[in-house]
Every structure is written in C-alpha cells, then in structure tokens.
C-alpha cells in the first residue's frame, strides 16, 4: 500500500467512525465550533496535539508551525498567519486556555542553535533568538544536544512572553478569562511537563 493509499484508507476509517458511528458529535460540529483550548504546536510529524491529547474533532483550535513559535504583536504590512489565528481563537472563539506545546528533538530549535538560514528558516526561528542567547550564556560548555534541549524549553517561555504583547490576550489574562500554559513533550521518555511560573521550572503534568 502506498503512502497516499494509507492516507485514503485512514480517511475511510475516520468517515466510518465519525459519520457512521458518532453522528451526534458531527451533528453538533456542523452547527459551529466552540473549543475551550487553543494549541500552538510544532509542525513536526511526530507530535500531533490531537493524538497526544487524545482529543476529538472540535476539542482544539490549533496552529502548527516550525518550532511552535509565537511572534510578538506587530501591526502593519505582512502576512501574519499565527497572529491571525490567535486573534480568531481568542477574540472570536473565546478559548479559555492557550497552550504552547514544545517537544524534544525539535528540528527548528536545532536550526536556531546551529544558525541555519535558508529563504525563510533563519528569520523565523530567530523569533527565539533570546532563548538561544540565554542558553549559550547558561550552558556555554554543553554539547549541542543538551543546548538544544534547554533551548526547546526556553523557547516556550519566549512564546509565552510574546503572547502577552497582544493587547487582547493580555486583557483577558488579567481578567482571568484566559490562562496561558507552557507544555513540553519528551519523545524519549514519553513524559509531558508543564512550566510552573512560581517554581521557574518545568514539572511533570502526566
């Protein structure tokens, strides 16, 4: 079976399970979406948030990009894909939780640490340049793998900081209407940890 045939067979199973076996769910979803959570995740094929969190259709409003990065708030010229999704998720859908989901072995973070450029890559991953600088200052003698791991976690914090530069996100956070989360999935151990702001550390979530 070819790769495309596998995908088509997968759609057939999806169709059978959800349109044949759970018509109530899609009966509701046909009327619109009302997810309570939004996830900003990496494009990496190994870390699909819906699979990791065992979510059903309609549970998560999702943005995926290289290295699960959030740019700072910026108006003006340009095509602001992540910012537009944030505006829709927060201001239109009114999600109550906003999760930045990072992971180990992230190719985008490795590109940042190694200074990879390309047509678009270098400019994009440099959103997290201050995470790289922090890691190089704190772990100057560590190997690349250790530095990448530290930067993967530090980049989540950069994205959380950048989220608060969006005025309508900051407003909802201050009103208690929106909670920000920084999560990190370790592919090696299978563990999910969450950033604890009070402890300034990632702690086991599940």
Buried (B, 14 or more C-beta within 10 A) or exposed (E): EEEEEEEEEEEEEEEEEBEEEEEEBEEEBEEEEEBEBBBBBBBBEEBBBBEBBEBEBBBBBBBBBBBBBBBBBEEEEEEBEBBEBBBBBBEEBEBBBBBBBBBBBBBBBBBBBEEEEEEEBEEBBBBBEBBBEBBBEEBEEBEEEEBBBBBBBBBBBBBBBBBBEBEEBBEBBEEEEBEBBBBBBBEEEEBBBBBEEEEEEBEEBE
